[in-house]
Amino acid sequence: MFRATLVLPFLSVSLAQKPAEQLNTQCLLFNGLGCEAISGEQECLNSRDGRFFEFLDGRRIRGEPCVWCGGGNCPGIEAKCATYETVVGNPQHPQLPEKFEVANCWDYRSIEDTINKVPGYSAYAASAAPFVAVNSGESQACRGMTESDKGKEGMIYGSQQWSYVIWTATSLDHCKALCGKECVAVEFNADNKYCEAWLDLVETSQTVSGYQCYAKKMDCLTPVVEGCGAMTTKTDCLHSKDGRENLAFSQTGLGVYQSPCVWCEDGQCHNRSPARCQPLSLLIRGYGRAYDTFLSRKDFEIATCETAYKTYPDTETSPPEASPWSVPAITPAGGSAASTEAANAAADAAHDVVLESANSANKAAAAAAT
């Protein structure tokens, strides 16, 4: 196998200076967590990035070959492995590592050859989550809300987003095992060892030969007529789905009915509500309409029939949800420190009023239920 080992500045024209699209990558293993999640040299030099966004800080991410930074951290990040454009030609970190290697397929090996090169890649623990076939499951490609919804979302944070991450998997069961707590469905193609782990709801599928589509079982979830935001503990949140059948968010155009609830591990899910429990459809599709920042993007869990039978520590609680649109953020432009402080105090006071109203509504609902 040919690998480009670069020792600069002795090489002025090298593999490192080629545009990424000219590098052969068809044999590389997709990693849905990204190149930075890889800690071993062998896996790094046989992988490409499979994350759900095209760009990060102006550098292409999705589909890029990984780069091994000689055993030390890559420029600007605490990781030994990074995507090609993060390392090469990055104006934010123009100094290249003294020695680095780029994953490539210049020896024309197959994807099966690459799988066999990475120790332990075919080993996996079977998923404990129950899956159900979407339509027949067989000869079906996963789709979002309609058959034409192939998972291409809008522009978020300046980058094209997708509804799924990409992995290389050896089988459908391997693909299911790669569908973690933030995943709701999988699409698998055996010929290409191609696995999509969907982060957004898969509501239908399209007939496509060679593909399989399976979704995590969710029919056991309990509908909550007050909405996911009313759930204040992790246990209640991950047992539930949104039951606001007639709710139409006129401000956003988003629907949440039957959407599984999501528990945000890092605290409040987004910047317009204090709640740690929110409907999945709002979090995935609501950027710029229902919220401005998904605060717990890096660590959240989706309710499924796997979580619905578990009990979580009672200490993991959430404040009751206020309306995401009732108290707009107050950010004075060009105001003094005093005016900013006053504005923030006013916002806090307004927020307290909304929270107290939500508390009263929750208590009234509980009293009525008993």
C-alpha positions as a Markdown table, in Angstrom:
| # | Residue | x | y | z |
|---|---|---|---|---|
| 1 | Met | 0.0 | 0.0 | 0.0 |
| 2 | Phe | 1.2 | 3.5 | -0.8 |
| 3 | Arg | 0.9 | 6.0 | 1.9 |
| 4 | Ala | 2.1 | 9.6 | 1.6 |
| 5 | Thr | 4.5 | 10.4 | 4.5 |
| 6 | Leu | 5.2 | 14.1 | 4.4 |
| 7 | Val | 8.3 | 15.6 | 6.0 |
| 8 | Leu | 8.2 | 19.3 | 5.4 |
| 9 | Pro | 9.7 | 21.6 | 4.2 |
| 10 | Phe | 11.6 | 19.1 | 1.9 |
| 11 | Leu | 8.6 | 18.4 | -0.3 |
| 12 | Ser | 7.2 | 21.4 | -2.1 |
| 13 | Val | 4.7 | 19.5 | -4.3 |
| 14 | Ser | 3.1 | 16.6 | -2.6 |
| 15 | Leu | -0.1 | 14.8 | -1.8 |
| 16 | Ala | -0.8 | 17.4 | 0.9 |
| 17 | Gln | -1.2 | 20.1 | -1.6 |
| 18 | Lys | -3.7 | 18.4 | -3.8 |
| 19 | Pro | -7.4 | 19.5 | -3.4 |
| 20 | Ala | -9.2 | 17.0 | -1.3 |
| 21 | Glu | -11.6 | 16.1 | -4.2 |
| 22 | Gln | -8.6 | 14.7 | -6.1 |
| 23 | Leu | -7.7 | 12.2 | -3.4 |
| 24 | Asn | -9.1 | 8.7 | -3.9 |
| 25 | Thr | -11.4 | 8.0 | -0.9 |
| 26 | Gln | -13.8 | 5.3 | -2.2 |
| 27 | Cys | -12.2 | 2.6 | -0.1 |
| 28 | Leu | -12.1 | 4.6 | 3.1 |
| 29 | Leu | -14.3 | 3.8 | 6.1 |
| 30 | Phe | -17.0 | 6.4 | 7.0 |
| 31 | Asn | -16.9 | 7.5 | 10.7 |
| 32 | Gly | -20.1 | 9.1 | 11.9 |
| 33 | Leu | -18.4 | 10.7 | 14.9 |
| 34 | Gly | -15.8 | 12.3 | 12.7 |
| 35 | Cys | -12.0 | 12.0 | 12.2 |
| 36 | Glu | -11.3 | 13.7 | 15.5 |
| 37 | Ala | -13.0 | 10.8 | 17.4 |
| 38 | Ile | -10.4 | 8.4 | 16.1 |
| 39 | Ser | -7.4 | 7.8 | 18.4 |
| 40 | Gly | -5.5 | 5.0 | 16.5 |
| 41 | Glu | -3.2 | 5.5 | 13.5 |
| 42 | Gln | -4.3 | 2.5 | 11.5 |
| 43 | Glu | -8.0 | 3.5 | 11.7 |
| 44 | Cys | -7.3 | 7.1 | 11.0 |
| 45 | Leu | -5.4 | 6.3 | 7.9 |
| 46 | Asn | -8.2 | 4.2 | 6.6 |
| 47 | Ser | -11.1 | 6.6 | 7.4 |
| 48 | Arg | -13.1 | 9.5 | 6.1 |
| 49 | Asp | -15.5 | 11.9 | 8.0 |
| 50 | Gly | -19.2 | 11.0 | 8.1 |
| 51 | Arg | -20.6 | 13.8 | 10.2 |
| 52 | Phe | -23.9 | 15.4 | 9.4 |
| 53 | Phe | -22.6 | 18.9 | 8.4 |
| 54 | Glu | -20.7 | 19.9 | 5.3 |
| 55 | Phe | -18.5 | 22.6 | 6.7 |
| 56 | Leu | -17.1 | 23.6 | 10.1 |
| 57 | Asp | -15.4 | 27.0 | 10.5 |
| 58 | Gly | -15.4 | 27.3 | 6.7 |
| 59 | Arg | -13.5 | 24.0 | 6.2 |
| 60 | Arg | -15.1 | 21.0 | 4.4 |
| 61 | Ile | -15.9 | 18.1 | 6.8 |
| 62 | Arg | -18.3 | 15.6 | 5.4 |
| 63 | Gly | -16.7 | 12.9 | 3.2 |
| 64 | Glu | -13.2 | 14.3 | 3.8 |
| 65 | Pro | -10.2 | 11.9 | 4.2 |
| 66 | Cys | -8.7 | 11.8 | 7.7 |
| 67 | Val | -5.2 | 12.9 | 8.4 |
| 68 | Trp | -2.8 | 11.4 | 11.0 |
| 69 | Cys | -0.7 | 14.2 | 12.6 |
| 70 | Gly | 2.4 | 12.1 | 13.3 |
| 71 | Gly | 1.2 | 11.0 | 16.7 |
| 72 | Gly | 0.9 | 14.5 | 18.1 |
| 73 | Asn | -2.1 | 16.8 | 18.2 |
| 74 | Cys | -3.3 | 18.3 | 14.9 |
| 75 | Pro | -3.1 | 22.1 | 14.5 |
| 76 | Gly | -5.7 | 23.9 | 16.6 |
| 77 | Ile | -7.4 | 20.8 | 18.1 |
| 78 | Glu | -6.7 | 18.3 | 20.8 |
| 79 | Ala | -6.9 | 15.3 | 18.5 |
| 80 | Lys | -4.2 | 13.2 | 16.7 |
| 81 | Cys | -6.6 | 12.6 | 13.7 |
| 82 | Ala | -8.5 | 15.3 | 11.8 |
| 83 | Thr | -10.2 | 16.0 | 8.5 |
| 84 | Tyr | -8.1 | 17.0 | 5.5 |
| 85 | Glu | -9.1 | 20.6 | 5.3 |
| 86 | Thr | -8.7 | 21.1 | 9.0 |
| 87 | Val | -5.0 | 20.3 | 8.6 |
| 88 | Val | -4.1 | 21.3 | 5.1 |
| 89 | Gly | -4.5 | 24.8 | 3.8 |
| 90 | Asn | -6.3 | 26.0 | 6.9 |
| 91 | Pro | -5.8 | 29.8 | 7.2 |
| 92 | Gln | -6.6 | 29.7 | 10.9 |
| 93 | His | -3.7 | 27.3 | 11.5 |
| 94 | Pro | -1.3 | 27.7 | 8.5 |
| 95 | Gln | 1.6 | 25.9 | 10.2 |
| 96 | Leu | 1.5 | 22.2 | 9.1 |
| 97 | Pro | 2.7 | 19.4 | 11.4 |
| 98 | Glu | 6.3 | 18.4 | 10.8 |
| 99 | Lys | 5.1 | 15.0 | 9.8 |
| 100 | Phe | 1.6 | 13.8 | 8.8 |
| 101 | Glu | -0.1 | 11.2 | 6.6 |
| 102 | Val | -3.3 | 11.4 | 4.5 |
| 103 | Ala | -5.7 | 8.5 | 4.2 |
| 104 | Asn | -6.1 | 7.5 | 0.6 |
| 105 | Cys | -6.9 | 4.7 | -1.8 |
| 106 | Trp | -4.1 | 5.0 | -4.2 |
| 107 | Asp | -3.4 | 1.3 | -4.1 |
| 108 | Tyr | -6.9 | 0.7 | -5.5 |
| 109 | Arg | -8.0 | -1.6 | -2.6 |
| 110 | Ser | -11.7 | -2.3 | -2.0 |
| 111 | Ile | -13.8 | -1.3 | 1.0 |
| 112 | Glu | -13.6 | -4.9 | 2.1 |
| 113 | Asp | -9.8 | -4.8 | 2.0 |
| 114 | Thr | -9.9 | -1.7 | 4.2 |
| 115 | Ile | -12.3 | -3.3 | 6.7 |
| 116 | Asn | -9.8 | -6.2 | 7.0 |
| 117 | Lys | -6.9 | -3.8 | 7.5 |
| 118 | Val | -8.4 | -2.2 | 10.6 |
| 119 | Pro | -8.1 | -4.5 | 13.7 |
| 120 | Gly | -11.4 | -5.2 | 15.3 |
| 121 | Tyr | -13.5 | -3.1 | 12.9 |
| 122 | Ser | -15.9 | -6.0 | 12.3 |
| 123 | Ala | -16.4 | -6.6 | 16.0 |
| 124 | Tyr | -19.4 | -4.9 | 17.6 |
| 125 | Ala | -21.9 | -5.3 | 20.5 |
| 126 | Ala | -25.4 | -5.9 | 19.1 |
| 127 | Ser | -27.9 | -3.1 | 19.7 |
| 128 | Ala | -30.3 | -3.6 | 22.5 |
| 129 | Ala | -32.8 | -1.3 | 20.9 |
| 130 | Pro | -35.8 | -3.0 | 19.2 |
| 131 | Phe | -36.1 | -2.0 | 15.5 |
| 132 | Val | -39.1 | -2.3 | 13.1 |
| 133 | Ala | -39.1 | -2.3 | 9.3 |
| 134 | Val | -40.2 | 0.9 | 7.6 |
| 135 | Asn | -42.8 | -0.3 | 5.1 |
| 136 | Ser | -41.3 | -3.7 | 4.2 |
| 137 | Gly | -37.8 | -2.8 | 5.3 |
| 138 | Glu | -36.3 | -4.6 | 2.3 |
| 139 | Ser | -35.5 | -2.7 | -0.9 |
| 140 | Gln | -36.4 | 0.5 | 1.0 |
| 141 | Ala | -34.3 | 3.7 | 1.3 |
| 142 | Cys | -35.1 | 5.8 | 4.4 |
| 143 | Arg | -36.9 | 9.1 | 3.9 |
| 144 | Gly | -38.0 | 11.9 | 6.2 |
| 145 | Met | -41.4 | 13.5 | 6.1 |
| 146 | Thr | -42.1 | 12.5 | 2.5 |
| 147 | Glu | -40.7 | 10.2 | -0.2 |
| 148 | Ser | -38.8 | 13.2 | -1.6 |
| 149 | Asp | -37.2 | 14.0 | 1.7 |
| 150 | Lys | -33.7 | 12.4 | 1.4 |
| 151 | Gly | -32.5 | 14.0 | 4.6 |
| 152 | Lys | -30.9 | 17.2 | 3.2 |
| 153 | Glu | -31.7 | 19.9 | 5.7 |
| 154 | Gly | -31.3 | 23.6 | 5.4 |
| 155 | Met | -28.3 | 25.8 | 6.1 |
| 156 | Ile | -27.5 | 25.9 | 9.9 |
| 157 | Tyr | -24.6 | 27.8 | 11.4 |
| 158 | Gly | -23.5 | 28.6 | 7.8 |
| 159 | Ser | -23.3 | 24.9 | 6.8 |
| 160 | Gln | -25.4 | 22.5 | 4.8 |
| 161 | Gln | -26.9 | 20.0 | 7.3 |
| 162 | Trp | -28.1 | 16.4 | 6.8 |
| 163 | Ser | -30.5 | 14.3 | 8.8 |
| 164 | Tyr | -28.1 | 11.5 | 9.3 |
| 165 | Val | -24.4 | 10.6 | 9.8 |
| 166 | Ile | -22.6 | 8.0 | 7.7 |
| 167 | Trp | -20.8 | 4.9 | 8.8 |
| 168 | Thr | -19.2 | 2.0 | 7.1 |
| 169 | Ala | -20.8 | -1.2 | 8.4 |
| 170 | Thr | -20.3 | -4.9 | 7.6 |
| 171 | Ser | -24.0 | -5.9 | 8.0 |
| 172 | Leu | -27.4 | -4.5 | 8.9 |
| 173 | Asp | -26.9 | -5.6 | 12.5 |
| 174 | His | -23.6 | -3.8 | 12.6 |
| 175 | Cys | -25.3 | -0.7 | 11.2 |
| 176 | Lys | -28.0 | -1.0 | 13.9 |
| 177 | Ala | -25.2 | -1.2 | 16.5 |
| 178 | Leu | -23.8 | 2.1 | 15.3 |
| 179 | Cys | -27.2 | 3.7 | 15.8 |
| 180 | Gly | -26.6 | 5.2 | 19.3 |
| 181 | Lys | -28.7 | 7.2 | 21.7 |
| 182 | Glu | -29.0 | 10.2 | 19.3 |
| 183 | Cys | -30.2 | 8.0 | 16.4 |
| 184 | Val | -33.7 | 6.9 | 15.5 |
| 185 | Ala | -33.3 | 4.8 | 12.3 |
| 186 | Val | -30.8 | 3.2 | 9.9 |
| 187 | Glu | -30.5 | 2.7 | 6.2 |
| 188 | Phe | -28.1 | 0.0 | 5.0 |
| 189 | Asn | -26.6 | -1.0 | 1.6 |
| 190 | Ala | -24.7 | -4.3 | 1.7 |
| 191 | Asp | -22.9 | -3.9 | -1.6 |
| 192 | Asn | -21.2 | -0.7 | -0.5 |
| 193 | Lys | -21.1 | -1.4 | 3.2 |
| 194 | Tyr | -23.0 | 1.9 | 3.5 |
| 195 | Cys | -24.8 | 2.8 | 6.7 |
| 196 | Glu | -26.9 | 5.9 | 7.4 |
| 197 | Ala | -27.7 | 6.6 | 11.1 |
| 198 | Trp | -30.7 | 9.0 | 11.1 |
| 199 | Leu | -30.9 | 11.7 | 13.7 |
| 200 | Asp | -34.3 | 12.9 | 12.5 |
| 201 | Leu | -37.6 | 11.1 | 12.2 |
| 202 | Val | -37.9 | 8.6 | 9.4 |
| 203 | Glu | -41.6 | 8.7 | 8.6 |
| 204 | Thr | -41.6 | 6.8 | 5.2 |
| 205 | Ser | -39.3 | 5.2 | 2.7 |
| 206 | Gln | -38.8 | 4.9 | -1.0 |
| 207 | Thr | -38.4 | 1.7 | -3.0 |
| 208 | Val | -34.7 | 1.4 | -4.0 |
| 209 | Ser | -33.1 | -2.0 | -4.8 |
| 210 | Gly | -30.3 | -3.1 | -2.5 |
| 211 | Tyr | -31.2 | -0.8 | 0.4 |
| 212 | Gln | -32.8 | -1.6 | 3.8 |
| 213 | Cys | -34.6 | 0.8 | 6.2 |
| 214 | Tyr | -35.4 | 0.1 | 9.8 |
| 215 | Ala | -36.4 | 2.5 | 12.6 |
| 216 | Lys | -36.2 | 2.2 | 16.4 |
| 217 | Lys | -39.5 | 1.1 | 17.9 |
| 218 | Met | -41.4 | 4.0 | 19.4 |
| 219 | Asp | -45.1 | 2.9 | 19.7 |
| 220 | Cys | -44.6 | 2.2 | 23.4 |
| 221 | Leu | -44.0 | 5.9 | 24.2 |
| 222 | Thr | -46.6 | 7.7 | 26.3 |
| 223 | Pro | -48.2 | 10.8 | 24.6 |
| 224 | Val | -48.0 | 13.9 | 26.8 |
| 225 | Val | -50.7 | 16.4 | 26.0 |
| 226 | Glu | -48.8 | 19.2 | 27.8 |
| 227 | Gly | -45.8 | 18.6 | 25.5 |
| 228 | Cys | -42.3 | 17.2 | 26.1 |
| 229 | Gly | -41.3 | 20.5 | 27.8 |
| 230 | Ala | -43.6 | 19.6 | 30.7 |
| 231 | Met | -41.5 | 16.6 | 31.6 |
| 232 | Thr | -39.0 | 17.6 | 34.3 |
| 233 | Thr | -37.1 | 14.3 | 34.9 |
| 234 | Lys | -35.0 | 12.2 | 32.6 |
| 235 | Thr | -37.1 | 9.1 | 33.3 |
| 236 | Asp | -40.4 | 10.9 | 32.3 |
| 237 | Cys | -38.8 | 12.5 | 29.3 |
| 238 | Leu | -37.4 | 9.3 | 27.9 |
| 239 | His | -40.7 | 7.5 | 28.4 |
| 240 | Ser | -42.7 | 10.0 | 26.3 |
| 241 | Lys | -43.6 | 11.6 | 23.0 |
| 242 | Asp | -45.3 | 14.9 | 22.3 |
| 243 | Gly | -49.1 | 14.7 | 22.4 |
| 244 | Arg | -50.1 | 18.2 | 21.3 |
| 245 | Glu | -52.2 | 17.0 | 18.5 |
| 246 | Asn | -53.9 | 20.3 | 17.5 |
| 247 | Leu | -50.9 | 22.5 | 18.2 |
| 248 | Ala | -49.7 | 24.5 | 15.2 |
| 249 | Phe | -46.8 | 26.7 | 15.9 |
| 250 | Ser | -47.9 | 29.6 | 13.8 |
| 251 | Gln | -44.6 | 31.4 | 14.5 |
| 252 | Thr | -42.5 | 28.6 | 13.2 |
| 253 | Gly | -44.6 | 26.3 | 11.0 |
| 254 | Leu | -43.3 | 23.3 | 13.0 |
| 255 | Gly | -45.4 | 20.4 | 14.0 |
| 256 | Val | -44.5 | 18.3 | 17.1 |
| 257 | Tyr | -47.3 | 15.8 | 17.4 |
| 258 | Gln | -46.1 | 12.2 | 18.0 |
| 259 | Ser | -42.5 | 13.4 | 18.0 |
| 260 | Pro | -40.4 | 11.5 | 20.5 |
| 261 | Cys | -39.1 | 13.5 | 23.4 |
| 262 | Val | -35.4 | 14.3 | 23.7 |
| 263 | Trp | -33.4 | 14.7 | 27.0 |
| 264 | Cys | -30.6 | 17.1 | 26.9 |
| 265 | Glu | -27.7 | 16.0 | 29.1 |
| 266 | Asp | -25.9 | 19.3 | 29.3 |
| 267 | Gly | -28.8 | 21.3 | 30.7 |
| 268 | Gln | -31.4 | 23.3 | 28.7 |
| 269 | Cys | -31.8 | 22.1 | 25.2 |
| 270 | His | -31.9 | 25.5 | 23.4 |
| 271 | Asn | -31.7 | 29.2 | 24.2 |
| 272 | Arg | -35.4 | 30.0 | 24.2 |
| 273 | Ser | -36.5 | 27.6 | 26.9 |
| 274 | Pro | -35.1 | 26.4 | 30.2 |
| 275 | Ala | -36.4 | 22.9 | 29.7 |
| 276 | Arg | -34.1 | 19.9 | 29.3 |
| 277 | Cys | -36.9 | 17.9 | 27.5 |
| 278 | Gln | -38.0 | 18.9 | 24.0 |
| 279 | Pro | -39.7 | 17.2 | 21.0 |
| 280 | Leu | -37.1 | 15.9 | 18.5 |
| 281 | Ser | -38.8 | 17.5 | 15.5 |
| 282 | Leu | -38.4 | 21.0 | 17.1 |
| 283 | Leu | -34.7 | 20.5 | 17.8 |
| 284 | Ile | -33.9 | 19.1 | 14.4 |
| 285 | Arg | -36.0 | 21.4 | 12.3 |
| 286 | Gly | -36.4 | 24.5 | 14.5 |
| 287 | Tyr | -33.1 | 26.3 | 14.1 |
| 288 | Gly | -33.8 | 30.0 | 13.3 |
| 289 | Arg | -37.5 | 29.5 | 13.9 |
| 290 | Ala | -38.0 | 28.0 | 17.4 |
| 291 | Tyr | -34.5 | 28.8 | 18.7 |
| 292 | Asp | -31.2 | 30.3 | 17.9 |
| 293 | Thr | -28.7 | 27.9 | 19.6 |
| 294 | Phe | -29.0 | 24.2 | 20.2 |
| 295 | Leu | -27.1 | 24.3 | 23.5 |
| 296 | Ser | -27.0 | 20.5 | 24.1 |
| 297 | Arg | -26.2 | 19.5 | 20.5 |
| 298 | Lys | -23.2 | 17.4 | 21.7 |
| 299 | Asp | -25.0 | 15.2 | 24.2 |
| 300 | Phe | -28.7 | 14.3 | 24.0 |
| 301 | Glu | -30.8 | 11.2 | 24.1 |
| 302 | Ile | -33.9 | 10.3 | 22.1 |
| 303 | Ala | -36.9 | 8.5 | 23.7 |
| 304 | Thr | -37.4 | 5.0 | 22.1 |
| 305 | Cys | -38.8 | 1.7 | 23.3 |
| 306 | Glu | -35.3 | 1.0 | 24.6 |
| 307 | Thr | -35.4 | 4.0 | 27.0 |
| 308 | Ala | -39.1 | 3.6 | 27.8 |
| 309 | Tyr | -38.5 | 0.7 | 30.2 |
| 310 | Lys | -35.5 | 2.2 | 32.1 |
| 311 | Thr | -35.4 | 4.3 | 35.2 |
| 312 | Tyr | -32.9 | 7.1 | 35.6 |
| 313 | Pro | -31.6 | 9.0 | 38.7 |
| 314 | Asp | -34.2 | 11.4 | 40.1 |
| 315 | Thr | -31.5 | 14.0 | 40.5 |
| 316 | Glu | -31.5 | 14.6 | 36.7 |
| 317 | Thr | -34.3 | 17.1 | 36.6 |
| 318 | Ser | -35.4 | 20.0 | 34.4 |
| 319 | Pro | -37.3 | 23.3 | 35.1 |
| 320 | Pro | -40.8 | 23.4 | 33.6 |
| 321 | Glu | -40.9 | 24.8 | 30.2 |
| 322 | Ala | -42.0 | 28.4 | 29.5 |
| 323 | Ser | -43.2 | 29.2 | 26.0 |
| 324 | Pro | -40.2 | 29.3 | 23.7 |
| 325 | Trp | -41.6 | 32.5 | 22.1 |
| 326 | Ser | -43.1 | 34.4 | 25.0 |
| 327 | Val | -40.0 | 36.2 | 26.2 |
| 328 | Pro | -37.7 | 37.3 | 23.4 |
| 329 | Ala | -34.0 | 37.7 | 24.1 |
| 330 | Ile | -33.0 | 41.2 | 25.1 |
| 331 | Thr | -29.7 | 42.3 | 23.7 |
| 332 | Pro | -29.4 | 46.1 | 23.5 |
| 333 | Ala | -27.2 | 47.3 | 20.6 |
| 334 | Gly | -24.6 | 49.8 | 21.7 |
| 335 | Gly | -26.0 | 50.2 | 25.2 |
| 336 | Ser | -24.0 | 51.0 | 28.2 |
| 337 | Ala | -23.1 | 48.4 | 30.9 |
| 338 | Ala | -25.8 | 49.8 | 33.1 |
| 339 | Ser | -28.5 | 49.6 | 30.3 |
| 340 | Thr | -27.4 | 46.1 | 29.5 |
| 341 | Glu | -27.6 | 45.1 | 33.1 |
| 342 | Ala | -31.0 | 46.7 | 33.4 |
| 343 | Ala | -32.2 | 44.9 | 30.3 |
| 344 | Asn | -31.0 | 41.6 | 31.5 |
| 345 | Ala | -32.7 | 42.1 | 34.9 |
| 346 | Ala | -35.9 | 42.9 | 33.0 |
| 347 | Ala | -35.6 | 39.8 | 30.9 |
| 348 | Asp | -34.9 | 37.7 | 34.1 |
| 349 | Ala | -38.0 | 39.2 | 35.8 |
| 350 | Ala | -40.1 | 38.5 | 32.7 |
| 351 | His | -38.7 | 35.0 | 32.6 |
| 352 | Asp | -39.6 | 34.4 | 36.2 |
| 353 | Val | -43.2 | 35.5 | 35.5 |
| 354 | Val | -43.5 | 33.0 | 32.7 |
| 355 | Leu | -41.9 | 30.2 | 34.8 |
| 356 | Glu | -44.4 | 31.0 | 37.6 |
| 357 | Ser | -47.2 | 30.8 | 35.2 |
| 358 | Ala | -46.0 | 27.5 | 33.8 |
| 359 | Asn | -45.6 | 26.2 | 37.4 |
| 360 | Ser | -49.2 | 27.2 | 38.2 |
| 361 | Ala | -50.5 | 25.6 | 35.0 |
| 362 | Asn | -48.6 | 22.3 | 35.8 |
| 363 | Lys | -50.0 | 22.3 | 39.4 |
| 364 | Ala | -53.6 | 22.9 | 38.1 |
| 365 | Ala | -53.2 | 20.1 | 35.5 |
| 366 | Ala | -52.0 | 17.7 | 38.2 |
| 367 | Ala | -54.9 | 18.7 | 40.6 |
| 368 | Ala | -57.4 | 18.1 | 37.8 |
| 369 | Ala | -55.9 | 14.8 | 37.0 |
| 370 | Thr | -56.4 | 13.6 | 40.6 |
